[in-house]
Amino acid sequence: MEQRIIELDVRDDLKSKIEPFQKIMEAMKELGANDIFILHAPFKPVPLFAVLKAKGFSHEEEELEKKHWKVTFTKKA
């Protein structure tokens, strides 16, 4: 089965004071084993790490520039 990559940028949502949690959860529902979810956020979304770890995801985070974090989540097989 081919690995899929789903990418979501919530920086504009947060700038507009729109809570992106539901949008993130909806996007992640479609992920299968070993699929990748890439999240772009204006800060390191630490609270999300524990929520997604409980759902079987590992993550790597990278600060690309000030107010731009890229977090890559991978669903464990």
mmCIF file of the N, C-alpha and C atoms, coordinates in Angstrom:
data_MODEL
# 
_entry.id   MODEL 
# 
loop_
_atom_site.group_PDB 
_atom_site.id 
_atom_site.type_symbol 
_atom_site.label_atom_id 
_atom_site.label_alt_id 
_atom_site.label_comp_id 
_atom_site.label_asym_id 
_atom_site.label_entity_id 
_atom_site.label_seq_id 
_atom_site.pdbx_PDB_ins_code 
_atom_site.Cartn_x 
_atom_site.Cartn_y 
_atom_site.Cartn_z 
_atom_site.occupancy 
_atom_site.B_iso_or_equiv 
_atom_site.pdbx_formal_charge 
_atom_site.auth_seq_id 
_atom_site.auth_comp_id 
_atom_site.auth_asym_id 
_atom_site.auth_atom_id 
_atom_site.pdbx_PDB_model_num 
ATOM 1   N N  . MET A 1 1  ? 0.833   -1.182 0.000  1.00 0.00 ? 1  MET A N  1 
ATOM 2   C CA . MET A 1 1  ? 0.000   0.000  0.000  1.00 0.00 ? 1  MET A CA 1 
ATOM 3   C C  . MET A 1 1  ? 0.879   1.247  0.000  1.00 0.00 ? 1  MET A C  1 
ATOM 4   N N  . GLU A 1 2  ? 0.505   2.219  -0.794 1.00 0.00 ? 2  GLU A N  1 
ATOM 5   C CA . GLU A 1 2  ? 1.295   3.428  -0.942 1.00 0.00 ? 2  GLU A CA 1 
ATOM 6   C C  . GLU A 1 2  ? 1.142   4.351  0.267  1.00 0.00 ? 2  GLU A C  1 
ATOM 7   N N  . GLN A 1 3  ? 2.239   4.942  0.672  1.00 0.00 ? 3  GLN A N  1 
ATOM 8   C CA . GLN A 1 3  ? 2.222   5.885  1.792  1.00 0.00 ? 3  GLN A CA 1 
ATOM 9   C C  . GLN A 1 3  ? 1.616   7.202  1.326  1.00 0.00 ? 3  GLN A C  1 
ATOM 10  N N  . ARG A 1 4  ? 0.656   7.708  2.093  1.00 0.00 ? 4  ARG A N  1 
ATOM 11  C CA . ARG A 1 4  ? 0.033   8.987  1.760  1.00 0.00 ? 4  ARG A CA 1 
ATOM 12  C C  . ARG A 1 4  ? 0.565   10.071 2.680  1.00 0.00 ? 4  ARG A C  1 
ATOM 13  N N  . ILE A 1 5  ? 0.580   11.298 2.152  1.00 0.00 ? 5  ILE A N  1 
ATOM 14  C CA . ILE A 1 5  ? 0.980   12.458 2.940  1.00 0.00 ? 5  ILE A CA 1 
ATOM 15  C C  . ILE A 1 5  ? -0.170  13.460 2.900  1.00 0.00 ? 5  ILE A C  1 
ATOM 16  N N  . ILE A 1 6  ? -0.643  13.841 4.080  1.00 0.00 ? 6  ILE A N  1 
ATOM 17  C CA . ILE A 1 6  ? -1.677  14.868 4.194  1.00 0.00 ? 6  ILE A CA 1 
ATOM 18  C C  . ILE A 1 6  ? -1.033  16.053 4.895  1.00 0.00 ? 6  ILE A C  1 
ATOM 19  N N  . GLU A 1 7  ? -1.188  17.237 4.307  1.00 0.00 ? 7  GLU A N  1 
ATOM 20  C CA . GLU A 1 7  ? -0.559  18.438 4.851  1.00 0.00 ? 7  GLU A CA 1 
ATOM 21  C C  . GLU A 1 7  ? -1.629  19.475 5.175  1.00 0.00 ? 7  GLU A C  1 
ATOM 22  N N  . LEU A 1 8  ? -1.500  20.110 6.341  1.00 0.00 ? 8  LEU A N  1 
ATOM 23  C CA . LEU A 1 8  ? -2.474  21.105 6.782  1.00 0.00 ? 8  LEU A CA 1 
ATOM 24  C C  . LEU A 1 8  ? -1.742  22.284 7.405  1.00 0.00 ? 8  LEU A C  1 
ATOM 25  N N  . ASP A 1 9  ? -2.107  23.476 6.988  1.00 0.00 ? 9  ASP A N  1 
ATOM 26  C CA . ASP A 1 9  ? -1.516  24.706 7.526  1.00 0.00 ? 9  ASP A CA 1 
ATOM 27  C C  . ASP A 1 9  ? -2.602  25.441 8.308  1.00 0.00 ? 9  ASP A C  1 
ATOM 28  N N  . VAL A 1 10 ? -2.419  25.563 9.628  1.00 0.00 ? 10 VAL A N  1 
ATOM 29  C CA . VAL A 1 10 ? -3.430  26.217 10.470 1.00 0.00 ? 10 VAL A CA 1 
ATOM 30  C C  . VAL A 1 10 ? -2.986  27.616 10.935 1.00 0.00 ? 10 VAL A C  1 
ATOM 31  N N  . ARG A 1 11 ? -1.928  28.124 10.353 1.00 0.00 ? 11 ARG A N  1 
ATOM 32  C CA . ARG A 1 11 ? -1.443  29.437 10.790 1.00 0.00 ? 11 ARG A CA 1 
ATOM 33  C C  . ARG A 1 11 ? -2.467  30.545 10.549 1.00 0.00 ? 11 ARG A C  1 
ATOM 34  N N  . ASP A 1 12 ? -3.120  30.540 9.384  1.00 0.00 ? 12 ASP A N  1 
ATOM 35  C CA . ASP A 1 12 ? -4.131  31.571 9.106  1.00 0.00 ? 12 ASP A CA 1 
ATOM 36  C C  . ASP A 1 12 ? -5.355  31.407 10.004 1.00 0.00 ? 12 ASP A C  1 
ATOM 37  N N  . ASP A 1 13 ? -5.745  30.158 10.268 1.00 0.00 ? 13 ASP A N  1 
ATOM 38  C CA . ASP A 1 13 ? -6.879  29.926 11.178 1.00 0.00 ? 13 ASP A CA 1 
ATOM 39  C C  . ASP A 1 13 ? -6.596  30.549 12.536 1.00 0.00 ? 13 ASP A C  1 
ATOM 40  N N  . LEU A 1 14 ? -5.437  30.269 13.078 1.00 0.00 ? 14 LEU A N  1 
ATOM 41  C CA . LEU A 1 14 ? -5.093  30.794 14.399 1.00 0.00 ? 14 LEU A CA 1 
ATOM 42  C C  . LEU A 1 14 ? -4.951  32.312 14.384 1.00 0.00 ? 14 LEU A C  1 
ATOM 43  N N  . LYS A 1 15 ? -4.439  32.848 13.298 1.00 0.00 ? 15 LYS A N  1 
ATOM 44  C CA . LYS A 1 15 ? -4.322  34.301 13.164 1.00 0.00 ? 15 LYS A CA 1 
ATOM 45  C C  . LYS A 1 15 ? -5.710  34.948 13.183 1.00 0.00 ? 15 LYS A C  1 
ATOM 46  N N  . SER A 1 16 ? -6.695  34.233 12.621 1.00 0.00 ? 16 SER A N  1 
ATOM 47  C CA . SER A 1 16 ? -8.076  34.716 12.571 1.00 0.00 ? 16 SER A CA 1 
ATOM 48  C C  . SER A 1 16 ? -8.875  34.291 13.802 1.00 0.00 ? 16 SER A C  1 
ATOM 49  N N  . LYS A 1 17 ? -8.187  33.772 14.804 1.00 0.00 ? 17 LYS A N  1 
ATOM 50  C CA . LYS A 1 17 ? -8.800  33.329 16.060 1.00 0.00 ? 17 LYS A CA 1 
ATOM 51  C C  . LYS A 1 17 ? -9.789  32.175 15.860 1.00 0.00 ? 17 LYS A C  1 
ATOM 52  N N  . ILE A 1 18 ? -9.508  31.300 14.890 1.00 0.00 ? 18 ILE A N  1 
ATOM 53  C CA . ILE A 1 18 ? -10.319 30.114 14.637 1.00 0.00 ? 18 ILE A CA 1 
ATOM 54  C C  . ILE A 1 18 ? -9.582  28.911 15.205 1.00 0.00 ? 18 ILE A C  1 
ATOM 55  N N  . GLU A 1 19 ? -10.241 28.181 16.091 1.00 0.00 ? 19 GLU A N  1 
ATOM 56  C CA . GLU A 1 19 ? -9.645  27.005 16.727 1.00 0.00 ? 19 GLU A CA 1 
ATOM 57  C C  . GLU A 1 19 ? -9.549  25.876 15.697 1.00 0.00 ? 19 GLU A C  1 
ATOM 58  N N  . PRO A 1 20 ? -8.329  25.394 15.385 1.00 0.00 ? 20 PRO A N  1 
ATOM 59  C CA . PRO A 1 20 ? -8.164  24.388 14.330 1.00 0.00 ? 20 PRO A CA 1 
ATOM 60  C C  . PRO A 1 20 ? -8.221  22.935 14.787 1.00 0.00 ? 20 PRO A C  1 
ATOM 61  N N  . PHE A 1 21 ? -8.475  22.687 16.067 1.00 0.00 ? 21 PHE A N  1 
ATOM 62  C CA . PHE A 1 21 ? -8.386  21.314 16.581 1.00 0.00 ? 21 PHE A CA 1 
ATOM 63  C C  . PHE A 1 21 ? -9.284  20.351 15.802 1.00 0.00 ? 21 PHE A C  1 
ATOM 64  N N  . GLN A 1 22 ? -10.526 20.732 15.558 1.00 0.00 ? 22 GLN A N  1 
ATOM 65  C CA . GLN A 1 22 ? -11.452 19.842 14.860 1.00 0.00 ? 22 GLN A CA 1 
ATOM 66  C C  . GLN A 1 22 ? -10.982 19.574 13.433 1.00 0.00 ? 22 GLN A C  1 
ATOM 67  N N  . LYS A 1 23 ? -10.471 20.599 12.776 1.00 0.00 ? 23 LYS A N  1 
ATOM 68  C CA . LYS A 1 23 ? -9.952  20.454 11.411 1.00 0.00 ? 23 LYS A CA 1 
ATOM 69  C C  . LYS A 1 23 ? -8.777  19.468 11.387 1.00 0.00 ? 23 LYS A C  1 
ATOM 70  N N  . ILE A 1 24 ? -7.924  19.558 12.391 1.00 0.00 ? 24 ILE A N  1 
ATOM 71  C CA . ILE A 1 24 ? -6.779  18.648 12.500 1.00 0.00 ? 24 ILE A CA 1 
ATOM 72  C C  . ILE A 1 24 ? -7.264  17.205 12.705 1.00 0.00 ? 24 ILE A C  1 
ATOM 73  N N  . MET A 1 25 ? -8.217  17.034 13.616 1.00 0.00 ? 25 MET A N  1 
ATOM 74  C CA . MET A 1 25 ? -8.731  15.688 13.893 1.00 0.00 ? 25 MET A CA 1 
ATOM 75  C C  . MET A 1 25 ? -9.424  15.090 12.663 1.00 0.00 ? 25 MET A C  1 
ATOM 76  N N  . GLU A 1 26 ? -10.149 15.892 11.921 1.00 0.00 ? 26 GLU A N  1 
ATOM 77  C CA . GLU A 1 26 ? -10.812 15.409 10.705 1.00 0.00 ? 26 GLU A CA 1 
ATOM 78  C C  . GLU A 1 26 ? -9.783  14.945 9.671  1.00 0.00 ? 26 GLU A C  1 
ATOM 79  N N  . ALA A 1 27 ? -8.730  15.722 9.497  1.00 0.00 ? 27 ALA A N  1 
ATOM 80  C CA . ALA A 1 27 ? -7.691  15.375 8.525  1.00 0.00 ? 27 ALA A CA 1 
ATOM 81  C C  . ALA A 1 27 ? -6.991  14.070 8.925  1.00 0.00 ? 27 ALA A C  1 
ATOM 82  N N  . MET A 1 28 ? -6.802  13.881 10.212 1.00 0.00 ? 28 MET A N  1 
ATOM 83  C CA . MET A 1 28 ? -6.060  12.715 10.678 1.00 0.00 ? 28 MET A CA 1 
ATOM 84  C C  . MET A 1 28 ? -6.886  11.433 10.660 1.00 0.00 ? 28 MET A C  1 
ATOM 85  N N  . LYS A 1 29 ? -8.207  11.547 10.625 1.00 0.00 ? 29 LYS A N  1 
ATOM 86  C CA . LYS A 1 29 ? -9.074  10.361 10.573 1.00 0.00 ? 29 LYS A CA 1 
ATOM 87  C C  . LYS A 1 29 ? -8.775  9.505  9.345  1.00 0.00 ? 29 LYS A C  1 
ATOM 88  N N  . GLU A 1 30 ? -8.324  10.150 8.279  1.00 0.00 ? 30 GLU A N  1 
ATOM 89  C CA . GLU A 1 30 ? -8.093  9.461  7.010  1.00 0.00 ? 30 GLU A CA 1 
ATOM 90  C C  . GLU A 1 30 ? -6.753  8.732  6.949  1.00 0.00 ? 30 GLU A C  1 
ATOM 91  N N  . LEU A 1 31 ? -5.909  8.923  7.951  1.00 0.00 ? 31 LEU A N  1 
ATOM 92  C CA . LEU A 1 31 ? -4.572  8.336  7.904  1.00 0.00 ? 31 LEU A CA 1 
ATOM 93  C C  . LEU A 1 31 ? -4.575  6.855  8.238  1.00 0.00 ? 31 LEU A C  1 
ATOM 94  N N  . GLY A 1 32 ? -3.823  6.100  7.459  1.00 0.00 ? 32 GLY A N  1 
ATOM 95  C CA . GLY A 1 32 ? -3.635  4.683  7.730  1.00 0.00 ? 32 GLY A CA 1 
ATOM 96  C C  . GLY A 1 32 ? -2.248  4.463  8.324  1.00 0.00 ? 32 GLY A C  1 
ATOM 97  N N  . ALA A 1 33 ? -1.909  3.219  8.555  1.00 0.00 ? 33 ALA A N  1 
ATOM 98  C CA . ALA A 1 33 ? -0.597  2.881  9.104  1.00 0.00 ? 33 ALA A CA 1 
ATOM 99  C C  . ALA A 1 33 ? 0.504   3.390  8.178  1.00 0.00 ? 33 ALA A C  1 
ATOM 100 N N  . ASN A 1 34 ? 1.496   4.030  8.761  1.00 0.00 ? 34 ASN A N  1 
ATOM 101 C CA . ASN A 1 34 ? 2.663   4.586  8.072  1.00 0.00 ? 34 ASN A CA 1 
ATOM 102 C C  . ASN A 1 34 ? 2.367   5.799  7.185  1.00 0.00 ? 34 ASN A C  1 
ATOM 103 N N  . ASP A 1 35 ? 1.111   6.286  7.156  1.00 0.00 ? 35 ASP A N  1 
ATOM 104 C CA . ASP A 1 35 ? 0.828   7.537  6.461  1.00 0.00 ? 35 ASP A CA 1 
ATOM 105 C C  . ASP A 1 35 ? 1.423   8.685  7.268  1.00 0.00 ? 35 ASP A C  1 
ATOM 106 N N  . ILE A 1 36 ? 1.599   9.809  6.607  1.00 0.00 ? 36 ILE A N  1 
ATOM 107 C CA . ILE A 1 36 ? 2.239   10.963 7.237  1.00 0.00 ? 36 ILE A CA 1 
ATOM 108 C C  . ILE A 1 36 ? 1.294   12.153 7.222  1.00 0.00 ? 36 ILE A C  1 
ATOM 109 N N  . PHE A 1 37 ? 1.243   12.861 8.352  1.00 0.00 ? 37 PHE A N  1 
ATOM 110 C CA . PHE A 1 37 ? 0.457   14.088 8.466  1.00 0.00 ? 37 PHE A CA 1 
ATOM 111 C C  . PHE A 1 37 ? 1.431   15.206 8.811  1.00 0.00 ? 37 PHE A C  1 
ATOM 112 N N  . ILE A 1 38 ? 1.448   16.256 7.999  1.00 0.00 ? 38 ILE A N  1 
ATOM 113 C CA . ILE A 1 38 ? 2.337   17.393 8.242  1.00 0.00 ? 38 ILE A CA 1 
ATOM 114 C C  . ILE A 1 38 ? 1.477   18.587 8.636  1.00 0.00 ? 38 ILE A C  1 
ATOM 115 N N  . LEU A 1 39 ? 1.775   19.143 9.798  1.00 0.00 ? 39 LEU A N  1 
ATOM 116 C CA . LEU A 1 39 ? 1.037   20.285 10.327 1.00 0.00 ? 39 LEU A CA 1 
ATOM 117 C C  . LEU A 1 39 ? 1.957   21.497 10.359 1.00 0.00 ? 39 LEU A C  1 
ATOM 118 N N  . HIS A 1 40 ? 1.462   22.620 9.840  1.00 0.00 ? 40 HIS A N  1 
ATOM 119 C CA . HIS A 1 40 ? 2.170   23.892 9.929  1.00 0.00 ? 40 HIS A CA 1 
ATOM 120 C C  . HIS A 1 40 ? 1.415   24.755 10.925 1.00 0.00 ? 40 HIS A C  1 
ATOM 121 N N  . ALA A 1 41 ? 2.121   25.241 11.940 1.00 0.00 ? 41 ALA A N  1 
ATOM 122 C CA . ALA A 1 41 ? 1.497   26.040 12.999 1.00 0.00 ? 41 ALA A CA 1 
ATOM 123 C C  . ALA A 1 41 ? 2.415   27.194 13.381 1.00 0.00 ? 41 ALA A C  1 
ATOM 124 N N  . PRO A 1 42 ? 1.848   28.238 14.003 1.00 0.00 ? 42 PRO A N  1 
ATOM 125 C CA . PRO A 1 42 ? 2.669   29.398 14.385 1.00 0.00 ? 42 PRO A CA 1 
ATOM 126 C C  . PRO A 1 42 ? 3.451   29.180 15.687 1.00 0.00 ? 42 PRO A C  1 
ATOM 127 N N  . PHE A 1 43 ? 3.217   28.052 16.344 1.00 0.00 ? 43 PHE A N  1 
ATOM 128 C CA . PHE A 1 43 ? 3.912   27.720 17.585 1.00 0.00 ? 43 PHE A CA 1 
ATOM 129 C C  . PHE A 1 43 ? 4.036   26.203 17.676 1.00 0.00 ? 43 PHE A C  1 
ATOM 130 N N  . LYS A 1 44 ? 4.870   25.757 18.568 1.00 0.00 ? 44 LYS A N  1 
ATOM 131 C CA . LYS A 1 44 ? 5.048   24.316 18.785 1.00 0.00 ? 44 LYS A CA 1 
ATOM 132 C C  . LYS A 1 44 ? 3.798   23.804 19.506 1.00 0.00 ? 44 LYS A C  1 
ATOM 133 N N  . PRO A 1 45 ? 2.996   22.966 18.856 1.00 0.00 ? 45 PRO A N  1 
ATOM 134 C CA . PRO A 1 45 ? 1.708   22.551 19.432 1.00 0.00 ? 45 PRO A CA 1 
ATOM 135 C C  . PRO A 1 45 ? 1.834   21.404 20.438 1.00 0.00 ? 45 PRO A C  1 
ATOM 136 N N  . VAL A 1 46 ? 2.509   21.696 21.543 1.00 0.00 ? 46 VAL A N  1 
ATOM 137 C CA . VAL A 1 46 ? 2.815   20.673 22.545 1.00 0.00 ? 46 VAL A CA 1 
ATOM 138 C C  . VAL A 1 46 ? 1.574   19.924 23.045 1.00 0.00 ? 46 VAL A C  1 
ATOM 139 N N  . PRO A 1 47 ? 0.446   20.590 23.353 1.00 0.00 ? 47 PRO A N  1 
ATOM 140 C CA . PRO A 1 47 ? -0.716  19.832 23.842 1.00 0.00 ? 47 PRO A CA 1 
ATOM 141 C C  . PRO A 1 47 ? -1.207  18.771 22.842 1.00 0.00 ? 47 PRO A C  1 
ATOM 142 N N  . LEU A 1 48 ? -1.022  19.020 21.573 1.00 0.00 ? 48 LEU A N  1 
ATOM 143 C CA . LEU A 1 48 ? -1.455  18.088 20.540 1.00 0.00 ? 48 LEU A CA 1 
ATOM 144 C C  . LEU A 1 48 ? -0.614  16.811 20.548 1.00 0.00 ? 48 LEU A C  1 
ATOM 145 N N  . PHE A 1 49 ? 0.633   16.908 20.976 1.00 0.00 ? 49 PHE A N  1 
ATOM 146 C CA . PHE A 1 49 ? 1.527   15.755 20.963 1.00 0.00 ? 49 PHE A CA 1 
ATOM 147 C C  . PHE A 1 49 ? 0.976   14.605 21.815 1.00 0.00 ? 49 PHE A C  1 
ATOM 148 N N  . ALA A 1 50 ? 0.503   14.916 23.021 1.00 0.00 ? 50 ALA A N  1 
ATOM 149 C CA . ALA A 1 50 ? -0.014  13.874 23.923 1.00 0.00 ? 50 ALA A CA 1 
ATOM 150 C C  . ALA A 1 50 ? -1.305  13.273 23.375 1.00 0.00 ? 50 ALA A C  1 
ATOM 151 N N  . VAL A 1 51 ? -2.170  14.112 22.822 1.00 0.00 ? 51 VAL A N  1 
ATOM 152 C CA . VAL A 1 51 ? -3.440  13.637 22.259 1.00 0.00 ? 51 VAL A CA 1 
ATOM 153 C C  . VAL A 1 51 ? -3.167  12.643 21.132 1.00 0.00 ? 51 VAL A C  1 
ATOM 154 N N  . LEU A 1 52 ? -2.251  13.001 20.251 1.00 0.00 ? 52 LEU A N  1 
ATOM 155 C CA . LEU A 1 52 ? -1.987  12.153 19.089 1.00 0.00 ? 52 LEU A CA 1 
ATOM 156 C C  . LEU A 1 52 ? -1.126  10.938 19.439 1.00 0.00 ? 52 LEU A C  1 
ATOM 157 N N  . LYS A 1 53 ? -0.291  11.058 20.446 1.00 0.00 ? 53 LYS A N  1 
ATOM 158 C CA . LYS A 1 53 ? 0.477   9.895  20.905 1.00 0.00 ? 53 LYS A CA 1 
ATOM 159 C C  . LYS A 1 53 ? -0.481  8.820  21.394 1.00 0.00 ? 53 LYS A C  1 
ATOM 160 N N  . ALA A 1 54 ? -1.538  9.239  22.097 1.00 0.00 ? 54 ALA A N  1 
ATOM 161 C CA . ALA A 1 54 ? -2.541  8.301  22.598 1.00 0.00 ? 54 ALA A CA 1 
ATOM 162 C C  . ALA A 1 54 ? -3.288  7.612  21.449 1.00 0.00 ? 54 ALA A C  1 
ATOM 163 N N  . LYS A 1 55 ? -3.306  8.249  20.289 1.00 0.00 ? 55 LYS A N  1 
ATOM 164 C CA . LYS A 1 55 ? -3.968  7.681  19.111 1.00 0.00 ? 55 LYS A CA 1 
ATOM 165 C C  . LYS A 1 55 ? -2.991  6.903  18.218 1.00 0.00 ? 55 LYS A C  1 
ATOM 166 N N  . GLY A 1 56 ? -1.752  6.739  18.693 1.00 0.00 ? 56 GLY A N  1 
ATOM 167 C CA . GLY A 1 56 ? -0.793  5.902  17.973 1.00 0.00 ? 56 GLY A CA 1 
ATOM 168 C C  . GLY A 1 56 ? 0.127   6.643  17.022 1.00 0.00 ? 56 GLY A C  1 
ATOM 169 N N  . PHE A 1 57 ? 0.319   7.937  17.232 1.00 0.00 ? 57 PHE A N  1 
ATOM 170 C CA . PHE A 1 57 ? 1.184   8.720  16.344 1.00 0.00 ? 57 PHE A CA 1 
ATOM 171 C C  . PHE A 1 57 ? 2.477   9.109  17.046 1.00 0.00 ? 57 PHE A C  1 
ATOM 172 N N  . SER A 1 58 ? 3.563   9.068  16.289 1.00 0.00 ? 58 SER A N  1 
ATOM 173 C CA . SER A 1 58 ? 4.823   9.641  16.749 1.00 0.00 ? 58 SER A CA 1 
ATOM 174 C C  . SER A 1 58 ? 4.989   10.956 15.983 1.00 0.00 ? 58 SER A C  1 
ATOM 175 N N  . HIS A 1 59 ? 5.913   11.803 16.428 1.00 0.00 ? 59 HIS A N  1 
ATOM 176 C CA . HIS A 1 59 ? 6.072   13.092 15.743 1.00 0.00 ? 59 HIS A CA 1 
ATOM 177 C C  . HIS A 1 59 ? 7.519   13.565 15.752 1.00 0.00 ? 59 HIS A C  1 
ATOM 178 N N  . GLU A 1 60 ? 7.798   14.443 14.812 1.00 0.00 ? 60 GLU A N  1 
ATOM 179 C CA . GLU A 1 60 ? 9.066   15.180 14.767 1.00 0.00 ? 60 GLU A CA 1 
ATOM 180 C C  . GLU A 1 60 ? 8.695   16.626 14.520 1.00 0.00 ? 60 GLU A C  1 
ATOM 181 N N  . GLU A 1 61 ? 9.322   17.532 15.249 1.00 0.00 ? 61 GLU A N  1 
ATOM 182 C CA . GLU A 1 61 ? 9.013   18.944 15.047 1.00 0.00 ? 61 GLU A CA 1 
ATOM 183 C C  . GLU A 1 61 ? 10.245  19.713 14.603 1.00 0.00 ? 61 GLU A C  1 
ATOM 184 N N  . GLU A 1 62 ? 9.986   20.782 13.870 1.00 0.00 ? 62 GLU A N  1 
ATOM 185 C CA . GLU A 1 62 ? 11.068  21.603 13.341 1.00 0.00 ? 62 GLU A CA 1 
ATOM 186 C C  . GLU A 1 62 ? 10.579  23.054 13.264 1.00 0.00 ? 62 GLU A C  1 
ATOM 187 N N  . GLU A 1 63 ? 11.367  23.970 13.811 1.00 0.00 ? 63 GLU A N  1 
ATOM 188 C CA . GLU A 1 63 ? 11.029  25.393 13.710 1.00 0.00 ? 63 GLU A CA 1 
ATOM 189 C C  . GLU A 1 63 ? 11.681  25.911 12.433 1.00 0.00 ? 63 GLU A C  1 
ATOM 190 N N  . LEU A 1 64 ? 10.850  26.195 11.424 1.00 0.00 ? 64 LEU A N  1 
ATOM 191 C CA . LEU A 1 64 ? 11.363  26.652 10.134 1.00 0.00 ? 64 LEU A CA 1 
ATOM 192 C C  . LEU A 1 64 ? 11.772  28.115 10.187 1.00 0.00 ? 64 LEU A C  1 
ATOM 193 N N  . GLU A 1 65 ? 10.995  28.905 10.888 1.00 0.00 ? 65 GLU A N  1 
ATOM 194 C CA . GLU A 1 65 ? 11.295  30.322 11.108 1.00 0.00 ? 65 GLU A CA 1 
ATOM 195 C C  . GLU A 1 65 ? 10.443  30.782 12.274 1.00 0.00 ? 65 GLU A C  1 
ATOM 196 N N  . LYS A 1 66 ? 10.631  32.026 12.699 1.00 0.00 ? 66 LYS A N  1 
ATOM 197 C CA . LYS A 1 66 ? 9.832   32.532 13.800 1.00 0.00 ? 66 LYS A CA 1 
ATOM 198 C C  . LYS A 1 66 ? 8.357   32.451 13.404 1.00 0.00 ? 66 LYS A C  1 
ATOM 199 N N  . LYS A 1 67 ? 7.557   31.865 14.280 1.00 0.00 ? 67 LYS A N  1 
ATOM 200 C CA . LYS A 1 67 ? 6.113   31.683 14.074 1.00 0.00 ? 67 LYS A CA 1 
ATOM 201 C C  . LYS A 1 67 ? 5.774   30.738 12.918 1.00 0.00 ? 67 LYS A C  1 
ATOM 202 N N  . HIS A 1 68 ? 6.657   29.787 12.662 1.00 0.00 ? 68 HIS A N  1 
ATOM 203 C CA . HIS A 1 68 ? 6.341   28.733 11.677 1.00 0.00 ? 68 HIS A CA 1 
ATOM 204 C C  . HIS A 1 68 ? 6.998   27.428 12.109 1.00 0.00 ? 68 HIS A C  1 
ATOM 205 N N  . TRP A 1 69 ? 6.182   26.577 12.685 1.00 0.00 ? 69 TRP A N  1 
ATOM 206 C CA . TRP A 1 69 ? 6.611   25.243 13.084 1.00 0.00 ? 69 TRP A CA 1 
ATOM 207 C C  . TRP A 1 69 ? 6.042   24.229 12.112 1.00 0.00 ? 69 TRP A C  1 
ATOM 208 N N  . LYS A 1 70 ? 6.846   23.261 11.755 1.00 0.00 ? 70 LYS A N  1 
ATOM 209 C CA . LYS A 1 70 ? 6.413   22.148 10.912 1.00 0.00 ? 70 LYS A CA 1 
ATOM 210 C C  . LYS A 1 70 ? 6.525   20.895 11.774 1.00 0.00 ? 70 LYS A C  1 
ATOM 211 N N  . VAL A 1 71 ? 5.383   20.217 11.955 1.00 0.00 ? 71 VAL A N  1 
ATOM 212 C CA . VAL A 1 71 ? 5.370   19.003 12.759 1.00 0.00 ? 71 VAL A CA 1 
ATOM 213 C C  . VAL A 1 71 ? 4.908   17.858 11.876 1.00 0.00 ? 71 VAL A C  1 
ATOM 214 N N  . THR A 1 72 ? 5.710   16.815 11.826 1.00 0.00 ? 72 THR A N  1 
ATOM 215 C CA . THR A 1 72 ? 5.400   15.650 11.011 1.00 0.00 ? 72 THR A CA 1 
ATOM 216 C C  . THR A 1 72 ? 4.963   14.516 11.926 1.00 0.00 ? 72 THR A C  1 
ATOM 217 N N  . PHE A 1 73 ? 3.731   14.072 11.755 1.00 0.00 ? 73 PHE A N  1 
ATOM 218 C CA . PHE A 1 73 ? 3.173   12.973 12.528 1.00 0.00 ? 73 PHE A CA 1 
ATOM 219 C C  . PHE A 1 73 ? 3.123   11.725 11.662 1.00 0.00 ? 73 PHE A C  1 
ATOM 220 N N  . THR A 1 74 ? 3.527   10.598 12.237 1.00 0.00 ? 74 THR A N  1 
ATOM 221 C CA . THR A 1 74 ? 3.487   9.322  11.527 1.00 0.00 ? 74 THR A CA 1 
ATOM 222 C C  . THR A 1 74 ? 2.694   8.337  12.375 1.00 0.00 ? 74 THR A C  1 
ATOM 223 N N  . LYS A 1 75 ? 1.735   7.678  11.742 1.00 0.00 ? 75 LYS A N  1 
ATOM 224 C CA . LYS A 1 75 ? 0.943   6.661  12.451 1.00 0.00 ? 75 LYS A CA 1 
ATOM 225 C C  . LYS A 1 75 ? 1.747   5.372  12.486 1.00 0.00 ? 75 LYS A C  1 
ATOM 226 N N  . LYS A 1 76 ? 1.916   4.851  13.693 1.00 0.00 ? 76 LYS A N  1 
ATOM 227 C CA . LYS A 1 76 ? 2.682   3.616  13.852 1.00 0.00 ? 76 LYS A CA 1 
ATOM 228 C C  . LYS A 1 76 ? 1.909   2.439  13.289 1.00 0.00 ? 76 LYS A C  1 
ATOM 229 N N  . ALA A 1 77 ? 2.622   1.559  12.634 1.00 0.00 ? 77 ALA A N  1 
ATOM 230 C CA . ALA A 1 77 ? 1.977   0.374  12.016 1.00 0.00 ? 77 ALA A CA 1 
ATOM 231 C C  . ALA A 1 77 ? 1.424   -0.562 13.083 1.00 0.00 ? 77 ALA A C  1 
# 
